[in-house]
Amino acid sequence: MFSSSVIVTAKLGVVIPLETIAKNGINLSFNPDQSKCIFMRLKEHPTVRIMVFQSGQLIVSGGKNTKDAKDAAKITCRKLIKWGATNAKLFKLRVNNIAANVHLDFKVQLSSLLNDSFREHKYVKPT
């Protein structure tokens, strides 16, 4: 069994009017007392969660792969334009993190896999 989660960040190039988006948008939550961003979900990608900041930054998390996460960012940009963030344009789309889990039917000796050069570049968390 294999599962993964991808985190993508992007910039929209404009200041996002969070109050206007919160009034006009759907499938989102905005509580200015608790956080300074809008939390969104998309019907097209139900596992994906998006945070939209007033600065115009997007954080997309929960995509099954990079394509899902990037598509979610593009869909979010189109929806924000429709809901009041005129002139928003998606740029600096970047994959920040990919986390994956896999279940193996055998034990792995992590200590035998690690050598000095590998330890310098990777982090392996034994479970």
Chimera marker file (.cmm) of the C-alpha trace (Angstrom):
<marker_set name="trace">
<marker id="1" x="0.000" y="0.000" z="0.000" r="1" g="1" b="0" radius="0.5"/>
<marker id="2" x="1.299" y="3.442" z="-0.963" r="1" g="1" b="0" radius="0.5"/>
<marker id="3" x="0.065" y="6.934" z="-0.104" r="1" g="1" b="0" radius="0.5"/>
<marker id="4" x="1.486" y="10.375" z="-0.695" r="1" g="1" b="0" radius="0.5"/>
<marker id="5" x="0.797" y="14.029" z="-0.001" r="1" g="1" b="0" radius="0.5"/>
<marker id="6" x="2.177" y="16.954" z="-1.987" r="1" g="1" b="0" radius="0.5"/>
<marker id="7" x="2.534" y="20.561" z="-0.813" r="1" g="1" b="0" radius="0.5"/>
<marker id="8" x="2.692" y="23.320" z="-3.432" r="1" g="1" b="0" radius="0.5"/>
<marker id="9" x="3.091" y="27.075" z="-2.957" r="1" g="1" b="0" radius="0.5"/>
<marker id="10" x="2.292" y="29.798" z="-5.457" r="1" g="1" b="0" radius="0.5"/>
<marker id="11" x="1.939" y="33.549" z="-5.682" r="1" g="1" b="0" radius="0.5"/>
<marker id="12" x="-0.987" y="35.396" z="-7.240" r="1" g="1" b="0" radius="0.5"/>
<marker id="13" x="0.744" y="38.742" z="-7.752" r="1" g="1" b="0" radius="0.5"/>
<marker id="14" x="-2.033" y="40.824" z="-6.140" r="1" g="1" b="0" radius="0.5"/>
<marker id="15" x="-3.348" y="41.621" z="-2.679" r="1" g="1" b="0" radius="0.5"/>
<marker id="16" x="-6.331" y="39.371" z="-2.015" r="1" g="1" b="0" radius="0.5"/>
<marker id="17" x="-9.453" y="41.026" z="-0.530" r="1" g="1" b="0" radius="0.5"/>
<marker id="18" x="-10.174" y="38.285" z="2.004" r="1" g="1" b="0" radius="0.5"/>
<marker id="19" x="-13.479" y="39.761" z="3.212" r="1" g="1" b="0" radius="0.5"/>
<marker id="20" x="-14.828" y="40.048" z="-0.358" r="1" g="1" b="0" radius="0.5"/>
<marker id="21" x="-13.738" y="36.500" z="-1.199" r="1" g="1" b="0" radius="0.5"/>
<marker id="22" x="-15.314" y="35.191" z="2.011" r="1" g="1" b="0" radius="0.5"/>
<marker id="23" x="-18.648" y="36.857" z="1.139" r="1" g="1" b="0" radius="0.5"/>
<marker id="24" x="-18.730" y="35.723" z="-2.505" r="1" g="1" b="0" radius="0.5"/>
<marker id="25" x="-17.051" y="32.319" z="-2.327" r="1" g="1" b="0" radius="0.5"/>
<marker id="26" x="-18.250" y="28.830" z="-1.500" r="1" g="1" b="0" radius="0.5"/>
<marker id="27" x="-16.585" y="25.852" z="0.241" r="1" g="1" b="0" radius="0.5"/>
<marker id="28" x="-14.346" y="28.108" z="2.295" r="1" g="1" b="0" radius="0.5"/>
<marker id="29" x="-13.956" y="29.362" z="5.819" r="1" g="1" b="0" radius="0.5"/>
<marker id="30" x="-12.606" y="32.669" z="7.034" r="1" g="1" b="0" radius="0.5"/>
<marker id="31" x="-12.262" y="33.703" z="10.663" r="1" g="1" b="0" radius="0.5"/>
<marker id="32" x="-10.128" y="36.872" z="10.889" r="1" g="1" b="0" radius="0.5"/>
<marker id="33" x="-9.908" y="36.559" z="14.679" r="1" g="1" b="0" radius="0.5"/>
<marker id="34" x="-8.144" y="33.181" z="14.478" r="1" g="1" b="0" radius="0.5"/>
<marker id="35" x="-6.061" y="33.385" z="11.292" r="1" g="1" b="0" radius="0.5"/>
<marker id="36" x="-5.238" y="35.768" z="8.515" r="1" g="1" b="0" radius="0.5"/>
<marker id="37" x="-6.083" y="33.427" z="5.677" r="1" g="1" b="0" radius="0.5"/>
<marker id="38" x="-8.973" y="31.724" z="3.941" r="1" g="1" b="0" radius="0.5"/>
<marker id="39" x="-9.201" y="27.932" z="4.073" r="1" g="1" b="0" radius="0.5"/>
<marker id="40" x="-10.689" y="26.328" z="0.968" r="1" g="1" b="0" radius="0.5"/>
<marker id="41" x="-11.649" y="22.904" z="-0.328" r="1" g="1" b="0" radius="0.5"/>
<marker id="42" x="-12.379" y="21.978" z="-3.936" r="1" g="1" b="0" radius="0.5"/>
<marker id="43" x="-15.035" y="19.617" z="-5.257" r="1" g="1" b="0" radius="0.5"/>
<marker id="44" x="-12.640" y="18.675" z="-8.054" r="1" g="1" b="0" radius="0.5"/>
<marker id="45" x="-9.946" y="17.547" z="-5.594" r="1" g="1" b="0" radius="0.5"/>
<marker id="46" x="-11.604" y="16.563" z="-2.288" r="1" g="1" b="0" radius="0.5"/>
<marker id="47" x="-8.361" y="15.649" z="-0.475" r="1" g="1" b="0" radius="0.5"/>
<marker id="48" x="-6.741" y="19.021" z="-1.196" r="1" g="1" b="0" radius="0.5"/>
<marker id="49" x="-6.778" y="21.909" z="1.276" r="1" g="1" b="0" radius="0.5"/>
<marker id="50" x="-5.849" y="25.438" z="0.228" r="1" g="1" b="0" radius="0.5"/>
<marker id="51" x="-4.807" y="28.398" z="2.340" r="1" g="1" b="0" radius="0.5"/>
<marker id="52" x="-5.131" y="31.817" z="0.672" r="1" g="1" b="0" radius="0.5"/>
<marker id="53" x="-3.290" y="34.710" z="2.305" r="1" g="1" b="0" radius="0.5"/>
<marker id="54" x="-3.971" y="38.411" z="1.829" r="1" g="1" b="0" radius="0.5"/>
<marker id="55" x="-0.439" y="38.825" z="0.476" r="1" g="1" b="0" radius="0.5"/>
<marker id="56" x="-1.454" y="36.702" z="-2.516" r="1" g="1" b="0" radius="0.5"/>
<marker id="57" x="0.309" y="33.532" z="-1.457" r="1" g="1" b="0" radius="0.5"/>
<marker id="58" x="-1.357" y="30.126" z="-1.824" r="1" g="1" b="0" radius="0.5"/>
<marker id="59" x="-0.432" y="26.972" z="0.037" r="1" g="1" b="0" radius="0.5"/>
<marker id="60" x="-1.945" y="23.822" z="-1.434" r="1" g="1" b="0" radius="0.5"/>
<marker id="61" x="-1.621" y="20.621" z="0.594" r="1" g="1" b="0" radius="0.5"/>
<marker id="62" x="-2.987" y="17.111" z="0.401" r="1" g="1" b="0" radius="0.5"/>
<marker id="63" x="-2.649" y="16.474" z="-3.313" r="1" g="1" b="0" radius="0.5"/>
<marker id="64" x="-2.128" y="12.805" z="-4.202" r="1" g="1" b="0" radius="0.5"/>
<marker id="65" x="0.538" y="13.818" z="-6.727" r="1" g="1" b="0" radius="0.5"/>
<marker id="66" x="2.137" y="16.976" z="-8.149" r="1" g="1" b="0" radius="0.5"/>
<marker id="67" x="-0.402" y="17.204" z="-10.973" r="1" g="1" b="0" radius="0.5"/>
<marker id="68" x="-3.346" y="17.221" z="-8.516" r="1" g="1" b="0" radius="0.5"/>
<marker id="69" x="-1.738" y="19.914" z="-6.372" r="1" g="1" b="0" radius="0.5"/>
<marker id="70" x="-0.845" y="22.130" z="-9.349" r="1" g="1" b="0" radius="0.5"/>
<marker id="71" x="-4.327" y="21.695" z="-10.860" r="1" g="1" b="0" radius="0.5"/>
<marker id="72" x="-5.860" y="22.687" z="-7.519" r="1" g="1" b="0" radius="0.5"/>
<marker id="73" x="-3.749" y="25.874" z="-7.482" r="1" g="1" b="0" radius="0.5"/>
<marker id="74" x="-4.925" y="26.759" z="-11.008" r="1" g="1" b="0" radius="0.5"/>
<marker id="75" x="-8.584" y="26.087" z="-10.157" r="1" g="1" b="0" radius="0.5"/>
<marker id="76" x="-8.237" y="28.187" z="-6.984" r="1" g="1" b="0" radius="0.5"/>
<marker id="77" x="-6.795" y="31.104" z="-8.962" r="1" g="1" b="0" radius="0.5"/>
<marker id="78" x="-9.739" y="31.010" z="-11.399" r="1" g="1" b="0" radius="0.5"/>
<marker id="79" x="-12.244" y="30.901" z="-8.525" r="1" g="1" b="0" radius="0.5"/>
<marker id="80" x="-10.573" y="33.798" z="-6.701" r="1" g="1" b="0" radius="0.5"/>
<marker id="81" x="-10.737" y="35.930" z="-9.856" r="1" g="1" b="0" radius="0.5"/>
<marker id="82" x="-14.434" y="35.092" z="-10.175" r="1" g="1" b="0" radius="0.5"/>
<marker id="83" x="-15.073" y="35.970" z="-6.512" r="1" g="1" b="0" radius="0.5"/>
<marker id="84" x="-13.340" y="39.373" z="-6.542" r="1" g="1" b="0" radius="0.5"/>
<marker id="85" x="-9.556" y="39.047" z="-6.751" r="1" g="1" b="0" radius="0.5"/>
<marker id="86" x="-9.304" y="40.726" z="-10.146" r="1" g="1" b="0" radius="0.5"/>
<marker id="87" x="-5.957" y="40.654" z="-11.963" r="1" g="1" b="0" radius="0.5"/>
<marker id="88" x="-4.787" y="37.618" z="-9.993" r="1" g="1" b="0" radius="0.5"/>
<marker id="89" x="-2.370" y="35.532" z="-12.004" r="1" g="1" b="0" radius="0.5"/>
<marker id="90" x="-0.695" y="32.331" z="-10.881" r="1" g="1" b="0" radius="0.5"/>
<marker id="91" x="3.103" y="32.415" z="-10.901" r="1" g="1" b="0" radius="0.5"/>
<marker id="92" x="6.051" y="30.998" z="-8.967" r="1" g="1" b="0" radius="0.5"/>
<marker id="93" x="4.233" y="27.678" z="-8.664" r="1" g="1" b="0" radius="0.5"/>
<marker id="94" x="6.611" y="25.446" z="-6.740" r="1" g="1" b="0" radius="0.5"/>
<marker id="95" x="6.488" y="21.984" z="-5.202" r="1" g="1" b="0" radius="0.5"/>
<marker id="96" x="7.738" y="22.393" z="-1.625" r="1" g="1" b="0" radius="0.5"/>
<marker id="97" x="7.325" y="18.945" z="-0.157" r="1" g="1" b="0" radius="0.5"/>
<marker id="98" x="6.356" y="15.410" z="-1.064" r="1" g="1" b="0" radius="0.5"/>
<marker id="99" x="5.639" y="12.976" z="1.742" r="1" g="1" b="0" radius="0.5"/>
<marker id="100" x="5.054" y="9.311" z="1.015" r="1" g="1" b="0" radius="0.5"/>
<marker id="101" x="4.265" y="6.202" z="3.012" r="1" g="1" b="0" radius="0.5"/>
<marker id="102" x="4.592" y="2.647" z="1.891" r="1" g="1" b="0" radius="0.5"/>
<marker id="103" x="3.783" y="-0.615" z="3.642" r="1" g="1" b="0" radius="0.5"/>
<marker id="104" x="6.263" y="-3.410" z="3.071" r="1" g="1" b="0" radius="0.5"/>
<marker id="105" x="5.653" y="-7.028" z="3.961" r="1" g="1" b="0" radius="0.5"/>
<marker id="106" x="9.200" y="-7.409" z="5.248" r="1" g="1" b="0" radius="0.5"/>
<marker id="107" x="11.523" y="-5.681" z="7.703" r="1" g="1" b="0" radius="0.5"/>
<marker id="108" x="14.039" y="-3.154" z="6.450" r="1" g="1" b="0" radius="0.5"/>
<marker id="109" x="17.371" y="-2.794" z="8.204" r="1" g="1" b="0" radius="0.5"/>
<marker id="110" x="17.744" y="0.995" z="8.059" r="1" g="1" b="0" radius="0.5"/>
<marker id="111" x="21.125" y="0.954" z="9.747" r="1" g="1" b="0" radius="0.5"/>
<marker id="112" x="22.544" y="-1.087" z="6.876" r="1" g="1" b="0" radius="0.5"/>
<marker id="113" x="21.126" y="1.400" z="4.336" r="1" g="1" b="0" radius="0.5"/>
<marker id="114" x="22.713" y="4.429" z="5.961" r="1" g="1" b="0" radius="0.5"/>
<marker id="115" x="26.247" y="5.398" z="5.135" r="1" g="1" b="0" radius="0.5"/>
<marker id="116" x="28.114" y="8.639" z="5.843" r="1" g="1" b="0" radius="0.5"/>
<marker id="117" x="27.262" y="10.411" z="2.569" r="1" g="1" b="0" radius="0.5"/>
<marker id="118" x="23.592" y="9.391" z="2.777" r="1" g="1" b="0" radius="0.5"/>
<marker id="119" x="23.262" y="10.750" z="6.335" r="1" g="1" b="0" radius="0.5"/>
<marker id="120" x="24.437" y="14.183" z="5.190" r="1" g="1" b="0" radius="0.5"/>
<marker id="121" x="21.610" y="14.569" z="2.647" r="1" g="1" b="0" radius="0.5"/>
<marker id="122" x="18.585" y="12.616" z="3.805" r="1" g="1" b="0" radius="0.5"/>
<marker id="123" x="16.538" y="12.156" z="6.924" r="1" g="1" b="0" radius="0.5"/>
<marker id="124" x="15.014" y="8.775" z="7.582" r="1" g="1" b="0" radius="0.5"/>
<marker id="125" x="12.650" y="8.379" z="10.501" r="1" g="1" b="0" radius="0.5"/>
<marker id="126" x="12.509" y="4.772" z="11.625" r="1" g="1" b="0" radius="0.5"/>
<marker id="127" x="9.094" y="3.635" z="12.850" r="1" g="1" b="0" radius="0.5"/>
<link id1="1" id2="2" r="1" g="1" b="0" radius="0.2"/>
<link id1="2" id2="3" r="1" g="1" b="0" radius="0.2"/>
<link id1="3" id2="4" r="1" g="1" b="0" radius="0.2"/>
<link id1="4" id2="5" r="1" g="1" b="0" radius="0.2"/>
<link id1="5" id2="6" r="1" g="1" b="0" radius="0.2"/>
<link id1="6" id2="7" r="1" g="1" b="0" radius="0.2"/>
<link id1="7" id2="8" r="1" g="1" b="0" radius="0.2"/>
<link id1="8" id2="9" r="1" g="1" b="0" radius="0.2"/>
<link id1="9" id2="10" r="1" g="1" b="0" radius="0.2"/>
<link id1="10" id2="11" r="1" g="1" b="0" radius="0.2"/>
<link id1="11" id2="12" r="1" g="1" b="0" radius="0.2"/>
<link id1="12" id2="13" r="1" g="1" b="0" radius="0.2"/>
<link id1="13" id2="14" r="1" g="1" b="0" radius="0.2"/>
<link id1="14" id2="15" r="1" g="1" b="0" radius="0.2"/>
<link id1="15" id2="16" r="1" g="1" b="0" radius="0.2"/>
<link id1="16" id2="17" r="1" g="1" b="0" radius="0.2"/>
<link id1="17" id2="18" r="1" g="1" b="0" radius="0.2"/>
<link id1="18" id2="19" r="1" g="1" b="0" radius="0.2"/>
<link id1="19" id2="20" r="1" g="1" b="0" radius="0.2"/>
<link id1="20" id2="21" r="1" g="1" b="0" radius="0.2"/>
<link id1="21" id2="22" r="1" g="1" b="0" radius="0.2"/>
<link id1="22" id2="23" r="1" g="1" b="0" radius="0.2"/>
<link id1="23" id2="24" r="1" g="1" b="0" radius="0.2"/>
<link id1="24" id2="25" r="1" g="1" b="0" radius="0.2"/>
<link id1="25" id2="26" r="1" g="1" b="0" radius="0.2"/>
<link id1="26" id2="27" r="1" g="1" b="0" radius="0.2"/>
<link id1="27" id2="28" r="1" g="1" b="0" radius="0.2"/>
<link id1="28" id2="29" r="1" g="1" b="0" radius="0.2"/>
<link id1="29" id2="30" r="1" g="1" b="0" radius="0.2"/>
<link id1="30" id2="31" r="1" g="1" b="0" radius="0.2"/>
<link id1="31" id2="32" r="1" g="1" b="0" radius="0.2"/>
<link id1="32" id2="33" r="1" g="1" b="0" radius="0.2"/>
<link id1="33" id2="34" r="1" g="1" b="0" radius="0.2"/>
<link id1="34" id2="35" r="1" g="1" b="0" radius="0.2"/>
<link id1="35" id2="36" r="1" g="1" b="0" radius="0.2"/>
<link id1="36" id2="37" r="1" g="1" b="0" radius="0.2"/>
<link id1="37" id2="38" r="1" g="1" b="0" radius="0.2"/>
<link id1="38" id2="39" r="1" g="1" b="0" radius="0.2"/>
<link id1="39" id2="40" r="1" g="1" b="0" radius="0.2"/>
<link id1="40" id2="41" r="1" g="1" b="0" radius="0.2"/>
<link id1="41" id2="42" r="1" g="1" b="0" radius="0.2"/>
<link id1="42" id2="43" r="1" g="1" b="0" radius="0.2"/>
<link id1="43" id2="44" r="1" g="1" b="0" radius="0.2"/>
<link id1="44" id2="45" r="1" g="1" b="0" radius="0.2"/>
<link id1="45" id2="46" r="1" g="1" b="0" radius="0.2"/>
<link id1="46" id2="47" r="1" g="1" b="0" radius="0.2"/>
<link id1="47" id2="48" r="1" g="1" b="0" radius="0.2"/>
<link id1="48" id2="49" r="1" g="1" b="0" radius="0.2"/>
<link id1="49" id2="50" r="1" g="1" b="0" radius="0.2"/>
<link id1="50" id2="51" r="1" g="1" b="0" radius="0.2"/>
<link id1="51" id2="52" r="1" g="1" b="0" radius="0.2"/>
<link id1="52" id2="53" r="1" g="1" b="0" radius="0.2"/>
<link id1="53" id2="54" r="1" g="1" b="0" radius="0.2"/>
<link id1="54" id2="55" r="1" g="1" b="0" radius="0.2"/>
<link id1="55" id2="56" r="1" g="1" b="0" radius="0.2"/>
<link id1="56" id2="57" r="1" g="1" b="0" radius="0.2"/>
<link id1="57" id2="58" r="1" g="1" b="0" radius="0.2"/>
<link id1="58" id2="59" r="1" g="1" b="0" radius="0.2"/>
<link id1="59" id2="60" r="1" g="1" b="0" radius="0.2"/>
<link id1="60" id2="61" r="1" g="1" b="0" radius="0.2"/>
<link id1="61" id2="62" r="1" g="1" b="0" radius="0.2"/>
<link id1="62" id2="63" r="1" g="1" b="0" radius="0.2"/>
<link id1="63" id2="64" r="1" g="1" b="0" radius="0.2"/>
<link id1="64" id2="65" r="1" g="1" b="0" radius="0.2"/>
<link id1="65" id2="66" r="1" g="1" b="0" radius="0.2"/>
<link id1="66" id2="67" r="1" g="1" b="0" radius="0.2"/>
<link id1="67" id2="68" r="1" g="1" b="0" radius="0.2"/>
<link id1="68" id2="69" r="1" g="1" b="0" radius="0.2"/>
<link id1="69" id2="70" r="1" g="1" b="0" radius="0.2"/>
<link id1="70" id2="71" r="1" g="1" b="0" radius="0.2"/>
<link id1="71" id2="72" r="1" g="1" b="0" radius="0.2"/>
<link id1="72" id2="73" r="1" g="1" b="0" radius="0.2"/>
<link id1="73" id2="74" r="1" g="1" b="0" radius="0.2"/>
<link id1="74" id2="75" r="1" g="1" b="0" radius="0.2"/>
<link id1="75" id2="76" r="1" g="1" b="0" radius="0.2"/>
<link id1="76" id2="77" r="1" g="1" b="0" radius="0.2"/>
<link id1="77" id2="78" r="1" g="1" b="0" radius="0.2"/>
<link id1="78" id2="79" r="1" g="1" b="0" radius="0.2"/>
<link id1="79" id2="80" r="1" g="1" b="0" radius="0.2"/>
<link id1="80" id2="81" r="1" g="1" b="0" radius="0.2"/>
<link id1="81" id2="82" r="1" g="1" b="0" radius="0.2"/>
<link id1="82" id2="83" r="1" g="1" b="0" radius="0.2"/>
<link id1="83" id2="84" r="1" g="1" b="0" radius="0.2"/>
<link id1="84" id2="85" r="1" g="1" b="0" radius="0.2"/>
<link id1="85" id2="86" r="1" g="1" b="0" radius="0.2"/>
<link id1="86" id2="87" r="1" g="1" b="0" radius="0.2"/>
<link id1="87" id2="88" r="1" g="1" b="0" radius="0.2"/>
<link id1="88" id2="89" r="1" g="1" b="0" radius="0.2"/>
<link id1="89" id2="90" r="1" g="1" b="0" radius="0.2"/>
<link id1="90" id2="91" r="1" g="1" b="0" radius="0.2"/>
<link id1="91" id2="92" r="1" g="1" b="0" radius="0.2"/>
<link id1="92" id2="93" r="1" g="1" b="0" radius="0.2"/>
<link id1="93" id2="94" r="1" g="1" b="0" radius="0.2"/>
<link id1="94" id2="95" r="1" g="1" b="0" radius="0.2"/>
<link id1="95" id2="96" r="1" g="1" b="0" radius="0.2"/>
<link id1="96" id2="97" r="1" g="1" b="0" radius="0.2"/>
<link id1="97" id2="98" r="1" g="1" b="0" radius="0.2"/>
<link id1="98" id2="99" r="1" g="1" b="0" radius="0.2"/>
<link id1="99" id2="100" r="1" g="1" b="0" radius="0.2"/>
<link id1="100" id2="101" r="1" g="1" b="0" radius="0.2"/>
<link id1="101" id2="102" r="1" g="1" b="0" radius="0.2"/>
<link id1="102" id2="103" r="1" g="1" b="0" radius="0.2"/>
<link id1="103" id2="104" r="1" g="1" b="0" radius="0.2"/>
<link id1="104" id2="105" r="1" g="1" b="0" radius="0.2"/>
<link id1="105" id2="106" r="1" g="1" b="0" radius="0.2"/>
<link id1="106" id2="107" r="1" g="1" b="0" radius="0.2"/>
<link id1="107" id2="108" r="1" g="1" b="0" radius="0.2"/>
<link id1="108" id2="109" r="1" g="1" b="0" radius="0.2"/>
<link id1="109" id2="110" r="1" g="1" b="0" radius="0.2"/>
<link id1="110" id2="111" r="1" g="1" b="0" radius="0.2"/>
<link id1="111" id2="112" r="1" g="1" b="0" radius="0.2"/>
<link id1="112" id2="113" r="1" g="1" b="0" radius="0.2"/>
<link id1="113" id2="114" r="1" g="1" b="0" radius="0.2"/>
<link id1="114" id2="115" r="1" g="1" b="0" radius="0.2"/>
<link id1="115" id2="116" r="1" g="1" b="0" radius="0.2"/>
<link id1="116" id2="117" r="1" g="1" b="0" radius="0.2"/>
<link id1="117" id2="118" r="1" g="1" b="0" radius="0.2"/>
<link id1="118" id2="119" r="1" g="1" b="0" radius="0.2"/>
<link id1="119" id2="120" r="1" g="1" b="0" radius="0.2"/>
<link id1="120" id2="121" r="1" g="1" b="0" radius="0.2"/>
<link id1="121" id2="122" r="1" g="1" b="0" radius="0.2"/>
<link id1="122" id2="123" r="1" g="1" b="0" radius="0.2"/>
<link id1="123" id2="124" r="1" g="1" b="0" radius="0.2"/>
<link id1="124" id2="125" r="1" g="1" b="0" radius="0.2"/>
<link id1="125" id2="126" r="1" g="1" b="0" radius="0.2"/>
<link id1="126" id2="127" r="1" g="1" b="0" radius="0.2"/>
</marker_set>
